[in-house]
Amino acid sequence: MKIRCHQSNLLARIEVKHSAGDEWLVSIKSTVTTHHRVRVAKKDIERLAGGRSAEELLQESMRFLLEREPNTSILPSFDLPLIERYFPGYEREILSRLHRVH
């Protein structure tokens, strides 16, 4: 999935791959390529994805982050619900976005 980063107006490609258990590997290819280990529990997928897949939840979550910071500022390893702590309103926004996606 290619997206345009809001702050820098650069294109970025987000690739999501399941690693094991609750862990996912996310690569963001932009001017600099970054790699992130994101943990998301099944209960969080059920709560946040609105019936969408874990991959869709992770892609849209990374898109959300890229609209607010460069990929080089995204933590290399984190639990997905942590985004809400840094960006209040994330959970409400992600639910809204995933319901808009066909």
N, CA, C and O atoms as a GROMACS GRO file, in nm:
protein
  408
    1MET      N    1   0.085  -0.117   0.000
    1MET     CA    2   0.000   0.000   0.000
    1MET      C    3   0.089   0.124   0.000
    1MET      O    4   0.174   0.139   0.088
    2LYS      N    5   0.072   0.211  -0.098
    2LYS     CA    6   0.147   0.337  -0.101
    2LYS      C    7   0.058   0.447  -0.047
    2LYS      O    8  -0.060   0.455  -0.079
    3ILE      N    9   0.117   0.531   0.036
    3ILE     CA   10   0.043   0.645   0.090
    3ILE      C   11   0.132   0.768   0.084
    3ILE      O   12   0.255   0.757   0.078
    4ARG      N   13   0.070   0.883   0.085
    4ARG     CA   14   0.146   1.008   0.088
    4ARG      C   15   0.152   1.055   0.232
    4ARG      O   16   0.048   1.071   0.297
    5CYS      N   17   0.273   1.076   0.283
    5CYS     CA   18   0.291   1.123   0.420
    5CYS      C   19   0.250   1.269   0.428
    5CYS      O   20   0.299   1.352   0.350
    6HIS      N   21   0.163   1.300   0.519
    6HIS     CA   22   0.106   1.434   0.532
    6HIS      C   23   0.210   1.542   0.555
    6HIS      O   24   0.212   1.643   0.484
    7GLN      N   25   0.296   1.524   0.654
    7GLN     CA   26   0.389   1.630   0.691
    7GLN      C   27   0.498   1.653   0.587
    7GLN      O   28   0.534   1.767   0.560
    8SER      N   29   0.550   1.545   0.529
    8SER     CA   30   0.663   1.561   0.439
    8SER      C   31   0.623   1.556   0.292
    8SER      O   32   0.704   1.587   0.205
    9ASN      N   33   0.498   1.517   0.263
    9ASN     CA   34   0.449   1.504   0.128
    9ASN      C   35   0.527   1.399   0.048
    9ASN      O   36   0.530   1.404  -0.075
   10LEU      N   37   0.589   1.305   0.117
   10LEU     CA   38   0.662   1.197   0.053
   10LEU      C   39   0.574   1.074   0.042
   10LEU      O   40   0.483   1.055   0.122
   11LEU      N   41   0.602   0.992  -0.057
   11LEU     CA   42   0.531   0.865  -0.068
   11LEU      C   43   0.597   0.762   0.021
   11LEU      O   44   0.719   0.762   0.037
   12ALA      N   45   0.517   0.676   0.077
   12ALA     CA   46   0.570   0.568   0.160
   12ALA      C   47   0.493   0.441   0.126
   12ALA      O   48   0.374   0.445   0.097
   13ARG      N   49   0.563   0.329   0.129
   13ARG     CA   50   0.499   0.199   0.107
   13ARG      C   51   0.503   0.125   0.240
   13ARG      O   52   0.607   0.114   0.304
   14ILE      N   53   0.388   0.074   0.278
   14ILE     CA   54   0.375   0.000   0.404
   14ILE      C   55   0.356  -0.147   0.372
   14ILE      O   56   0.265  -0.184   0.297
   15GLU      N   57   0.441  -0.231   0.428
   15GLU     CA   58   0.429  -0.375   0.411
   15GLU      C   59   0.411  -0.438   0.549
   15GLU      O   60   0.488  -0.412   0.641
   16VAL      N   61   0.310  -0.523   0.561
   16VAL     CA   62   0.278  -0.588   0.688
   16VAL      C   63   0.288  -0.739   0.670
   16VAL      O   64   0.228  -0.796   0.578
   17LYS      N   65   0.364  -0.803   0.758
   17LYS     CA   66   0.378  -0.949   0.754
   17LYS      C   67   0.363  -1.004   0.894
   17LYS      O   68   0.416  -0.948   0.990
   18HIS      N   69   0.290  -1.114   0.905
   18HIS     CA   70   0.274  -1.179   1.035
   18HIS      C   71   0.404  -1.250   1.070
   18HIS      O   72   0.463  -1.318   0.986
   19SER      N   73   0.449  -1.234   1.193
   19SER     CA   74   0.571  -1.299   1.240
   19SER      C   75   0.533  -1.427   1.314
   19SER      O   76   0.551  -1.536   1.261
   20ALA      N   77   0.480  -1.413   1.434
   20ALA     CA   78   0.436  -1.527   1.514
   20ALA      C   79   0.348  -1.477   1.627
   20ALA      O   80   0.371  -1.369   1.681
   21GLY      N   81   0.248  -1.554   1.663
   21GLY     CA   82   0.162  -1.514   1.774
   21GLY      C   83   0.100  -1.378   1.750
   21GLY      O   84   0.034  -1.356   1.648
   22ASP      N   85   0.121  -1.287   1.845
   22ASP     CA   86   0.065  -1.152   1.836
   22ASP      C   87   0.159  -1.053   1.768
   22ASP      O   88   0.129  -0.934   1.761
   23GLU      N   89   0.272  -1.100   1.716
   23GLU     CA   90   0.374  -1.009   1.662
   23GLU      C   91   0.368  -1.000   1.510
   23GLU      O   92   0.356  -1.100   1.439
   24TRP      N   93   0.378  -0.878   1.462
   24TRP     CA   94   0.376  -0.846   1.320
   24TRP      C   95   0.499  -0.765   1.285
   24TRP      O   96   0.549  -0.688   1.367
   25LEU      N   97   0.549  -0.784   1.165
   25LEU     CA   98   0.662  -0.706   1.114
   25LEU      C   99   0.609  -0.607   1.013
   25LEU      O  100   0.541  -0.644   0.918
   26VAL      N  101   0.641  -0.480   1.034
   26VAL     CA  102   0.596  -0.375   0.944
   26VAL      C  103   0.718  -0.304   0.889
   26VAL      O  104   0.805  -0.258   0.964
   27SER      N  105   0.724  -0.295   0.756
   27SER     CA  106   0.831  -0.220   0.690
   27SER      C  107   0.768  -0.098   0.626
   27SER      O  108   0.663  -0.106   0.562
   28ILE      N  109   0.834   0.015   0.643
   28ILE     CA  110   0.788   0.138   0.580
   28ILE      C  111   0.902   0.186   0.491
   28ILE      O  112   1.009   0.224   0.537
   29LYS      N  113   0.874   0.183   0.360
   29LYS     CA  114   0.974   0.223   0.262
   29LYS      C  115   0.943   0.363   0.214
   29LYS      O  116   0.841   0.387   0.150
   30SER      N  117   1.032   0.454   0.247
   30SER     CA  118   1.020   0.594   0.206
   30SER      C  119   1.161   0.639   0.168
   30SER      O  120   1.237   0.560   0.110
   31THR      N  121   1.196   0.762   0.198
   31THR     CA  122   1.334   0.806   0.173
   31THR      C  123   1.430   0.716   0.248
   31THR      O  124   1.536   0.679   0.198
   32VAL      N  125   1.390   0.680   0.371
   32VAL     CA  126   1.463   0.584   0.454
   32VAL      C  127   1.366   0.471   0.484
   32VAL      O  128   1.250   0.496   0.514
   33THR      N  129   1.413   0.347   0.474
   33THR     CA  130   1.329   0.232   0.507
   33THR      C  131   1.344   0.200   0.655
   33THR      O  132   1.455   0.194   0.707
   34THR      N  133   1.230   0.181   0.722
   34THR     CA  134   1.233   0.145   0.864
   34THR      C  135   1.156   0.014   0.884
   34THR      O  136   1.069  -0.022   0.805
   35HIS      N  137   1.191  -0.055   0.992
   35HIS     CA  138   1.128  -0.182   1.026
   35HIS      C  139   1.077  -0.174   1.170
   35HIS      O  140   1.144  -0.121   1.258
   36HIS      N  141   0.957  -0.227   1.191
   36HIS     CA  142   0.892  -0.215   1.320
   36HIS      C  143   0.830  -0.349   1.358
   36HIS      O  144   0.770  -0.417   1.275
   37ARG      N  145   0.845  -0.386   1.485
   37ARG     CA  146   0.778  -0.505   1.539
   37ARG      C  147   0.660  -0.453   1.619
   37ARG      O  148   0.675  -0.381   1.718
   38VAL      N  149   0.541  -0.491   1.574
   38VAL     CA  150   0.420  -0.442   1.639
   38VAL      C  151   0.343  -0.561   1.694
   38VAL      O  152   0.314  -0.657   1.624
   39ARG      N  153   0.312  -0.552   1.821
   39ARG     CA  154   0.233  -0.656   1.886
   39ARG      C  155   0.088  -0.610   1.898
   39ARG      O  156   0.060  -0.499   1.944
   40VAL      N  157  -0.002  -0.698   1.855
   40VAL     CA  158  -0.144  -0.666   1.868
   40VAL      C  159  -0.217  -0.795   1.906
   40VAL      O  160  -0.218  -0.893   1.832
   41ALA      N  161  -0.279  -0.790   2.023
   41ALA     CA  162  -0.351  -0.906   2.075
   41ALA      C  163  -0.484  -0.922   2.000
   41ALA      O  164  -0.540  -0.826   1.947
   42LYS      N  165  -0.531  -1.045   1.997
   42LYS     CA  166  -0.657  -1.075   1.928
   42LYS      C  167  -0.770  -0.987   1.981
   42LYS      O  168  -0.854  -0.940   1.904
   43LYS      N  169  -0.773  -0.964   2.112
   43LYS     CA  170  -0.879  -0.881   2.170
   43LYS      C  171  -0.872  -0.737   2.118
   43LYS      O  172  -0.975  -0.671   2.103
   44ASP      N  173  -0.750  -0.688   2.090
   44ASP     CA  174  -0.735  -0.553   2.036
   44ASP      C  175  -0.776  -0.549   1.889
   44ASP      O  176  -0.832  -0.449   1.843
   45ILE      N  177  -0.748  -0.656   1.815
   45ILE     CA  178  -0.793  -0.663   1.676
   45ILE      C  179  -0.945  -0.659   1.673
   45ILE      O  180  -1.004  -0.584   1.595
   46GLU      N  181  -1.008  -0.739   1.757
   46GLU     CA  182  -1.154  -0.743   1.762
   46GLU      C  183  -1.212  -0.608   1.802
   46GLU      O  184  -1.316  -0.568   1.750
   47ARG      N  185  -1.147  -0.539   1.894
   47ARG     CA  186  -1.197  -0.410   1.945
   47ARG      C  187  -1.174  -0.296   1.846
   47ARG      O  188  -1.260  -0.208   1.833
   48LEU      N  189  -1.059  -0.297   1.777
   48LEU     CA  190  -1.022  -0.183   1.694
   48LEU      C  191  -1.046  -0.199   1.545
   48LEU      O  192  -1.064  -0.100   1.474
   49ALA      N  193  -1.048  -0.322   1.496
   49ALA     CA  194  -1.053  -0.343   1.351
   49ALA      C  195  -1.194  -0.334   1.293
   49ALA      O  196  -1.210  -0.324   1.171
   50GLY      N  197  -1.295  -0.338   1.377
   50GLY     CA  198  -1.431  -0.327   1.325
   50GLY      C  199  -1.464  -0.432   1.221
   50GLY      O  200  -1.534  -0.404   1.123
   51GLY      N  201  -1.415  -0.554   1.242
   51GLY     CA  202  -1.442  -0.663   1.148
   51GLY      C  203  -1.341  -0.675   1.035
   51GLY      O  204  -1.349  -0.768   0.955
   52ARG      N  205  -1.247  -0.583   1.027
   52ARG     CA  206  -1.142  -0.589   0.924
   52ARG      C  207  -1.030  -0.680   0.972
   52ARG      O  208  -1.028  -0.723   1.088
   53SER      N  209  -0.938  -0.710   0.883
   53SER     CA  210  -0.827  -0.799   0.917
   53SER      C  211  -0.722  -0.727   1.000
   53SER      O  212  -0.719  -0.604   1.006
   54ALA      N  213  -0.636  -0.805   1.063
   54ALA     CA  214  -0.524  -0.748   1.138
   54ALA      C  215  -0.434  -0.668   1.045
   54ALA      O  216  -0.383  -0.563   1.084
   55GLU      N  217  -0.413  -0.717   0.923
   55GLU     CA  218  -0.329  -0.646   0.826
   55GLU      C  219  -0.385  -0.508   0.795
   55GLU      O  220  -0.311  -0.410   0.789
   56GLU      N  221  -0.517  -0.501   0.775
   56GLU     CA  222  -0.580  -0.371   0.746
   56GLU      C  223  -0.567  -0.278   0.865
   56GLU      O  224  -0.540  -0.158   0.849
   57LEU      N  225  -0.586  -0.332   0.986
   57LEU     CA  226  -0.572  -0.252   1.107
   57LEU      C  227  -0.431  -0.196   1.118
   57LEU      O  228  -0.412  -0.078   1.147
   58LEU      N  229  -0.332  -0.280   1.095
   58LEU     CA  230  -0.193  -0.236   1.106
   58LEU      C  231  -0.157  -0.136   0.997
   58LEU      O  232  -0.090  -0.036   1.025
   59GLN      N  233  -0.200  -0.160   0.874
   59GLN     CA  234  -0.170  -0.064   0.767
   59GLN      C  235  -0.232   0.072   0.795
   59GLN      O  236  -0.166   0.175   0.779
   60GLU      N  237  -0.356   0.072   0.836
   60GLU     CA  238  -0.422   0.200   0.862
   60GLU      C  239  -0.364   0.268   0.985
   60GLU      O  240  -0.357   0.391   0.990
   61SER      N  241  -0.321   0.191   1.083
   61SER     CA  242  -0.257   0.247   1.202
   61SER      C  243  -0.124   0.312   1.166
   61SER      O  244  -0.091   0.419   1.217
   62MET      N  245  -0.048   0.248   1.079
   62MET     CA  246   0.080   0.306   1.038
   62MET      C  247   0.056   0.431   0.952
   62MET      O  248   0.130   0.529   0.961
   63ARG      N  249  -0.046   0.426   0.871
   63ARG     CA  250  -0.082   0.545   0.793
   63ARG      C  251  -0.116   0.660   0.887
   63ARG      O  252  -0.072   0.774   0.865
   64PHE      N  253  -0.194   0.631   0.991
   64PHE     CA  254  -0.228   0.730   1.093
   64PHE      C  255  -0.101   0.791   1.151
   64PHE      O  256  -0.090   0.913   1.163
   65LEU      N  257  -0.004   0.706   1.188
   65LEU     CA  258   0.121   0.756   1.245
   65LEU      C  259   0.199   0.841   1.145
   65LEU      O  260   0.253   0.946   1.181
   66LEU      N  261   0.204   0.796   1.019
   66LEU     CA  262   0.280   0.870   0.918
   66LEU      C  263   0.220   1.006   0.887
   66LEU      O  264   0.290   1.095   0.839
   67GLU      N  265   0.094   1.023   0.915
   67GLU     CA  266   0.032   1.155   0.898
   67GLU      C  267   0.075   1.251   1.008
   67GLU      O  268   0.054   1.372   0.998
   68ARG      N  269   0.136   1.197   1.113
   68ARG     CA  270   0.173   1.278   1.228
   68ARG      C  271   0.323   1.285   1.255
   68ARG      O  272   0.370   1.375   1.324
   69GLU      N  273   0.398   1.191   1.199
   69GLU     CA  274   0.543   1.188   1.221
   69GLU      C  275   0.611   1.108   1.110
   69GLU      O  276   0.548   1.024   1.047
   70PRO      N  277   0.739   1.135   1.087
   70PRO     CA  278   0.811   1.056   0.986
   70PRO      C  279   0.831   0.913   1.033
   70PRO      O  280   0.830   0.885   1.153
   71ASN      N  281   0.849   0.823   0.939
   71ASN     CA  282   0.867   0.682   0.976
   71ASN      C  283   0.988   0.661   1.066
   71ASN      O  284   0.990   0.566   1.145
   72THR      N  285   1.087   0.746   1.056
   72THR     CA  286   1.206   0.732   1.141
   72THR      C  287   1.178   0.767   1.287
   72THR      O  288   1.261   0.739   1.374
   73SER      N  289   1.063   0.828   1.314
   73SER     CA  290   1.026   0.862   1.453
   73SER      C  291   0.935   0.757   1.516
   73SER      O  292   0.910   0.760   1.637
   74ILE      N  293   0.886   0.664   1.436
   74ILE     CA  294   0.799   0.559   1.489
   74ILE      C  295   0.884   0.458   1.565
   74ILE      O  296   0.990   0.416   1.518
   75LEU      N  297   0.838   0.420   1.683
   75LEU     CA  298   0.913   0.326   1.767
   75LEU      C  299   0.944   0.197   1.691
   75LEU      O  300   0.860   0.150   1.613
   76PRO      N  301   1.061   0.140   1.712
   76PRO     CA  302   1.096   0.016   1.641
   76PRO      C  303   1.018  -0.106   1.690
   76PRO      O  304   1.005  -0.204   1.617
   77SER      N  305   0.967  -0.100   1.812
   77SER     CA  306   0.892  -0.212   1.868
   77SER      C  307   0.790  -0.156   1.967
   77SER      O  308   0.826  -0.080   2.057
   78PHE      N  309   0.662  -0.195   1.951
   78PHE     CA  310   0.560  -0.144   2.041
   78PHE      C  311   0.433  -0.227   2.032
   78PHE      O  312   0.412  -0.301   1.935
   79ASP      N  313   0.349  -0.215   2.134
   79ASP     CA  314   0.216  -0.275   2.134
   79ASP      C  315   0.122  -0.174   2.069
   79ASP      O  316   0.124  -0.056   2.104
   80LEU      N  317   0.039  -0.219   1.977
   80LEU     CA  318  -0.046  -0.128   1.901
   80LEU      C  319  -0.128  -0.031   1.988
   80LEU      O  320  -0.136   0.087   1.954
   81PRO      N  321  -0.188  -0.076   2.100
   81PRO     CA  322  -0.266   0.018   2.181
   81PRO      C  323  -0.184   0.135   2.238
   81PRO      O  324  -0.242   0.234   2.283
   82LEU      N  325  -0.052   0.125   2.235
   82LEU     CA  326   0.033   0.233   2.284
   82LEU      C  327   0.014   0.362   2.202
   82LEU      O  328   0.038   0.471   2.253
   83ILE      N  329  -0.028   0.349   2.079
   83ILE     CA  330  -0.048   0.467   1.994
   83ILE      C  331  -0.142   0.567   2.061
   83ILE      O  332  -0.120   0.688   2.054
   84GLU      N  333  -0.246   0.516   2.127
   84GLU     CA  334  -0.343   0.604   2.194
   84GLU      C  335  -0.276   0.691   2.300
   84GLU      O  336  -0.318   0.805   2.322
   85ARG      N  337  -0.174   0.640   2.364
   85ARG     CA  338  -0.104   0.717   2.468
   85ARG      C  339  -0.029   0.836   2.409
   85ARG      O  340  -0.026   0.944   2.467
   86TYR      N  341   0.030   0.815   2.293
   86TYR     CA  342   0.105   0.923   2.226
   86TYR      C  343   0.013   1.015   2.145
   86TYR      O  344   0.039   1.135   2.133
   87PHE      N  345  -0.094   0.959   2.091
   87PHE     CA  346  -0.186   1.034   2.006
   87PHE      C  347  -0.330   1.008   2.052
   87PHE      O  348  -0.398   0.923   1.995
   88PRO      N  349  -0.375   1.081   2.155
   88PRO     CA  350  -0.513   1.062   2.203
   88PRO      C  351  -0.612   1.080   2.087
   88PRO      O  352  -0.597   1.170   2.004
   89GLY      N  353  -0.710   0.993   2.082
   89GLY     CA  354  -0.807   0.996   1.974
   89GLY      C  355  -0.779   0.893   1.866
   89GLY      O  356  -0.860   0.873   1.776
   90TYR      N  357  -0.663   0.826   1.876
   90TYR     CA  358  -0.627   0.724   1.776
   90TYR      C  359  -0.735   0.617   1.764
   90TYR      O  360  -0.779   0.586   1.653
   91GLU      N  361  -0.779   0.562   1.876
   91GLU     CA  362  -0.873   0.450   1.871
   91GLU      C  363  -1.004   0.492   1.805
   91GLU      O  364  -1.058   0.417   1.723
   92ARG      N  365  -1.054   0.607   1.838
   92ARG     CA  366  -1.178   0.658   1.776
   92ARG      C  367  -1.157   0.679   1.626
   92ARG      O  368  -1.242   0.643   1.544
   93GLU      N  369  -1.043   0.737   1.591
   93GLU     CA  370  -1.012   0.765   1.450
   93GLU      C  371  -0.994   0.637   1.369
   93GLU      O  372  -1.043   0.627   1.257
   94ILE      N  373  -0.925   0.538   1.426
   94ILE     CA  374  -0.899   0.415   1.351
   94ILE      C  375  -1.029   0.339   1.328
   94ILE      O  376  -1.048   0.282   1.220
   95LEU      N  377  -1.118   0.338   1.426
   95LEU     CA  378  -1.248   0.274   1.407
   95LEU      C  379  -1.326   0.344   1.295
   95LEU      O  380  -1.388   0.277   1.212
   96SER      N  381  -1.323   0.475   1.294
   96SER     CA  382  -1.392   0.551   1.191
   96SER      C  383  -1.334   0.521   1.053
   96SER      O  384  -1.409   0.499   0.958
   97ARG      N  385  -1.202   0.521   1.041
   97ARG     CA  386  -1.136   0.495   0.913
   97ARG      C  387  -1.168   0.356   0.860
   97ARG      O  388  -1.197   0.339   0.742
   98LEU      N  389  -1.162   0.259   0.946
   98LEU     CA  390  -1.184   0.121   0.901
   98LEU      C  391  -1.328   0.096   0.865
   98LEU      O  392  -1.357   0.008   0.784
   99HIS      N  393  -1.419   0.170   0.923
   99HIS     CA  394  -1.560   0.157   0.884
   99HIS      C  395  -1.587   0.225   0.751
   99HIS      O  396  -1.680   0.187   0.680
  100ARG      N  397  -1.506   0.327   0.714
  100ARG     CA  398  -1.522   0.396   0.586
  100ARG      C  399  -1.466   0.314   0.471
  100ARG      O  400  -1.516   0.322   0.358
  101VAL      N  401  -1.362   0.235   0.499
  101VAL     CA  402  -1.300   0.153   0.394
  101VAL      C  403  -1.400   0.047   0.352
  101VAL      O  404  -1.465  -0.015   0.436
  102HIS      N  405  -1.414   0.028   0.220
  102HIS     CA  406  -1.513  -0.069   0.171
  102HIS      C  407  -1.475  -0.206   0.209
  102HIS      O  408  -1.546  -0.301   0.176
   0.00000   0.00000   0.00000
